């Protein structure tokens, strides 16, 4: 796999880890929604994940990441249609789907010589 693609995959992994860090002391949707700094940080990292995946997918469409189109689309929504982003949706994505993405990205990095 090209080094550039691996760099974007590493960016995805790093962003997931940062989201986990931002949410470390946030135990509920209410806590999340009431902390604008955390909301901003999480949404920024989601945008980075979507952009990095879009770039990586253009060069390596065989990347084994589920829901690629949904992840890339979420980036568009967060950046361009920010007014329709619901905290509850982001919360569910972070709690339910990010662990899956993290495992998939980690598997790619480990199979390609881990850049971490």
Buried (B, 14 or more C-beta within 10 A) or exposed (E): BEEEBBEBBBBBBBBBBBBBEBBEEBEEBEEBBEBEEBBEBBBBBBBBBBBBBBBBBEEBEEBEBEBBEEBBEBBEBBBEEEEEBEBEEBBEBBEEBBEEBBEBBBEBBEEBEEEE
